[in-house]
Amino acid sequence: MSAETPEPIRLLLADDHPVVRAGLRAVLDTEPGFAVVGEAATAEAAVSLAATGGFDVVLMDLQFGAGMHGAQATAAITAVPGAPRVLVLTTYDTDADILAAVEAGAAGYLLKDAPPEELAAAVRTAAAGQSALAPAIAHRLMDRMRTPGEALTGRELEVLRLVREGLSNLQISKRLFLSQATVKSHLVHIYAKLGVDSRTAAVAVATGRGLIRGGAGQRPSR
């Protein structure tokens, strides 16, 4: 008598681009032991679907346009006992994005240009309850652990992202529910770690090092 066939790993694809979801489905459907059983075009829909059960791994994008961010959805999903594992699959590899996803409870972090075999291996690793970080991502996190005094904290990266968006200290304090004195303290630490003396320089250096995303935004207020 042949051994019983194991249950497939049930997948939920969460990405706001239909073409990306179709591409992922095409790749994953060819892998033995995988079953794509759900899709979500918004982070909110991913949270709702994950809560219904029936999924082992959620492949989660980070950016969904307006609405909930992928890291927020990851936190909401993983906060529930018995929740599926979340594997972040994105185009962003900044420290800010990586830290946000890991702190939200992501089981792994993979870039969308990863080869199919690496994606399949990451899904299986996440489903088995282990960490599935792309080698480059793991290397970045290890570097942070080796030089913790030089690395920006998650909160400092959050403050710096808002500085890049052009928010003033008062606006940042309201957004993050911090006092203005605390925001100023974070900026002092950011300047010291980056070796700069202005908001504009801090954003430029952090963007150049891949700590935060570049892109359009208002000029950092002084």
Salt bridges, closest charged atoms under 4 A:
ASP15 OD1 - HIS17 ND1 3.53
ASP15 OD2 - LYS112 NZ 2.73
ASP16 OD1 - HIS17 ND1 3.02
GLU31 OE1 - ARG124 NH2 3.41
GLU39 OE1 - ARG21 NE 2.88
GLU39 OE2 - ARG25 NE 2.82
ASP56 OD1 - ARG10 NH2 2.97
ASP61 OD2 - LYS112 NZ 3.48
ASP95 OD1 - ARG140 NH2 2.62
ASP95 OD2 - ARG144 NH1 3.34
ASP97 OD1 - ARG213 NH2 2.79
ASP143 OD2 - HIS139 NE2 3.34
ASP143 OD1 - ARG146 NH1 2.92
GLU156 OE2 - HIS189 ND1 3.93
GLU156 OE1 - LYS193 NZ 2.90
GLU158 OE1 - ARG155 NH1 3.03
